[in-house]
Amino acid sequence: MPRGAAGSPGQRVGAGHSDDKLSLRLNGELNIAYSEPEAVHALLERLFYPDFEASIKATEPFRVDWRNHIAELIVNQL
C-alpha cells in the first residue's frame, strides 16, 4: 500500500505488516522505499489504481472466531 502523498520524501511501498517473519519468510513480501516522484506516480497508475477499481470495499468488520485464534497461535510459532 502506498504511504504518504505521491512525490513526498521517503516513499514506502509494501505490505507494512508489523510481523516481518510472516511477511518476508512465509509470504515472500518485501518493502521498497524510494523518493522519485515519477516512479511513485507510475506505480500508482499501473498497479494500485487498477487494483482499487477492481476491488470491493469492505464496509463491515470481518468476523473473527476460534479458527482465527488457532491460526494465530500456529503462525506465531514460525
Protein Blocks (a to p, Z undefined) as FASTA:
>chain_A
ZZdjehiahiacdjkpablmlmmmmnopacdddfbfklmmmmmmmmmmmmmmmpccdfbd
cdddfklmmmmmmmmmZZ
